[in-house]
Every structure is written in C-alpha cells, then in structure tokens.
Amino acid sequence: MNLNDITRGFLLGESITPSIQSYLQSLKEIISGIRPRSAVDERRLEMAQNHLREIKRRHRQLEEKLSLLEEHVKVLEEGKE
C-alpha cells in the first residue's frame, strides 16, 4: 500500500479499523495517565487495570482457540480431498 492509497483512505473515511490490541493499548495508556484524587478513584483505577489485564488474557486465549480451530478445519478439508 502506498502513501496515496493511505491518504485517499483517510480522506474518504475508508481507513483500516484498528485491531483489538490497538484498542487495548490505547485504553492502557489512558488509564495509566489518569491521576487519582481519592482512595475511591485509586481503587477504581486498580479495578480498571485488572479488568484490562483480564480482557487481554481472554483475548489471547480466544486467539489461540481460533488458531487451533483453523488448523482443525484445514486438516479436515485436506482429508476431504
């Protein structure tokens, strides 16, 4: 993909949607940039960080399962031929 295609996609709103990893990284940066003003805020930020870690872990598990299932489908398709 060249610069003209990227620019055209940006201007026309046809850009590529970000990956889940990009969204998670962005959320992590936002959360780490927030400064708590009270103990309640601090606990909420801790919970948000824990939830983000859990989302990352579960996403990784789903990616592994997807990869495994794709391999199974490939083997089944090869066996069919």
Buried (B, 14 or more C-beta within 10 A) or exposed (E): EEEEEEEEEEEEEEEEEEEEEEEBBEBBEEBEEEEEEEEEEEEBBEEBBEEBEEBBEEBEEEEEEEEEEEEEEEEEEEEEE
